[in-house]
Amino acid sequence: MKAGERQEQTDRRYHPLLLWGVVFILIITFCSIAMEAMVRLIAPQNLSGTWLERKGGGLLVNRADDSVRHQFGPRVVTYNLGSFGLRDAVLDSIGKKVLVVGDSFTFGWLLEDKHTYVHHLQEMADSKYGSGKIRFLNGGIGGSGTDSQLRFIEMFGDDIKPDAVVVYLNMDDIGRSIRNKIYAFDGMNETSLTVLPVTISTYEKLKGMLNDLPFYSQTLQWILERSHLVQLIRNILSRFNRNTVDWNLERTIPDPKLSSSETASSANVLRADSVQLGKALFLRLKNWTDQRGIALLVLTTGFFNPNGIKDDPTYYFTNQCHEFFRQENIAFGDLYPHVLGTMAAGGLEVMAEREKSLIIHNEVHPNEEGAKAVSRASWPYIKRLLAVLVPADG
């Protein structure tokens, strides 16, 4: 058989395969477009990118040097992240650096960079001391607890080199610290903690492996911010990945079969563990800052009453935290009386209206006015902190 004839037979064999391949691609493309149109029409999604990633030991942090779109209904914002995932911050050697850590309230969930309360504190400092004297670094991470914030400081603090650390304590920070299991009590020593390996789900491991592929993260980000269909698939996968709540500190496992007296005993252990864990976390943070000669300030966000009565790990701790911080010489300020609590005397209805005016519609996070209220309430405490860093004549 001549070479030309063999080539002709080969072509005849592969032409149908090539044709079916093209047909298959066209069908997939058409179906994808049709499904995209259907999702947009029937179940439109919030088109948001992703900005969280796992770092050494499994800690969830903001992805460094990135810009991400976040949407909630008609509200669309962009998060600009710099070194170490710090928001709206340039990390350089100019001025005294104040590292601010907290959860999504501090990060500025659904707020533009210029509307977060950390940014407002920067503007206040610039107005009082002049531009460049003080640099506020927003280290807020959505979904973080006191444990995550402490671990972030331990992992990256020596590279960031702050002159002061401000912690915004929020309504679920100790509860998250129990669920996250980043730290555990070191034996029977209730003031000493040891770092535990973070348990990462199979979904998170797969996601991390894919993110490590060249251009995958950028490509996925581009698609997530534009495709309702892909966003829907992402949301479904995320729901499957959610962990069940576990109020367990490796000391007691609440059992629904327990008698009422045994259940009360278990609850008392949880209360004691919540208080002790909160104390141990802040003592560990104080030890870190003291060793480096760094000022430390703890503030509440002002959006919960730390003295309120609630069966919750964070409230167990905050009910007693005033005396603890005083005894340990940790500067502390409760912003609740100056944010939500300003209308407490007017009763529940007035309080509800006050809260409504300070949070994003159909959300729980501070809106632009809420962020301003937090920054104004914070400023007297922040001024005392800055007075140590920047002399009055400087």
Secondary structure, DSSP 8 states (H G I E B T S, - for coil): --HHHHHHHHHHHHHHHHHHHHHHHHHHHHHHHHHHHHHHHHS--------EEEEGGGEEEE-SSEEEEEEETTEEEEEEE-GGG-BT---SSSSEEEEEE-SHHHHTTTS-GGGSHHHHHHHHHHHHH-TTSEEEEE---TT--HHHHHHHHHHHHHHH--SEEEEEE-TTHHHHHHHH-SEEEETTEEEEEEE------HHHHHHHHHHTSTTHHHHHHHHHTT-HHHHHHHHHHHHHH--------SS----TTS-HHHHHHHHHHHHHHHHHHHHHHHHHHHHHHHHHT-EEEEEE-SSS-TTS--SSHHHHHHHHHHHHHHHTT-EEE--GGGTGGGGGGG-HHHHHHHHHHHB-TTSSSB-HHHHHHHHHHHHHHHHHHHHHHS-TT-
